């Protein structure tokens, strides 16, 4: 299988164990280093496109932003749950703006299909394990929708090109390239 690629903003949480408290055993937690908000899912990408994607990433001028978690989501929908996620509360509008502006450009650079879905900024925490079937999807959905979401403020200050990790038992994703997001500064006097 060809690995998937995507561009995302890493989301560094202070304490993953607190966040994952009570996660059902039929669900697999993400590694703390795998947490991110996807800007553009590129899918399998031809190696020749990597430089073009990285070039677009260096043009991203969306500023760094602070985010906090909102409600729990079972995605893509409650009948076919494959991801247990938290949406963004603080930082939601900044994330939506970044996705709307840069996702089309990144997809073109990767020669990927356009994505016409509305932006839904979120961070995936875990996935139901397939071998447990509907039970895992059901208990996972209940867990994420009832979880006690910590009131953390998290600074998001870089954009990363990811692909699959060589050892997916340790980490799901490997960081291939990163670009810092510009800091917001006070206007200087002219």
Secondary structure, DSSP 8 states (H G I E B T S, - for coil): ---EEEEEEE---S-HHHHTTT--TTEEE--GGG-EEEEEEEEE--GGGHHHHHHHHHH-----EEE-EEEEEEES-SSS--EEEEEESTTHHHHHHHHHHHHHHHHHHTT-----S----EEEEEEE-GGGHHHHHHHHHHHHHH-------EEE-EEEEEEE-S-TTT-SEEEEEEEE----------
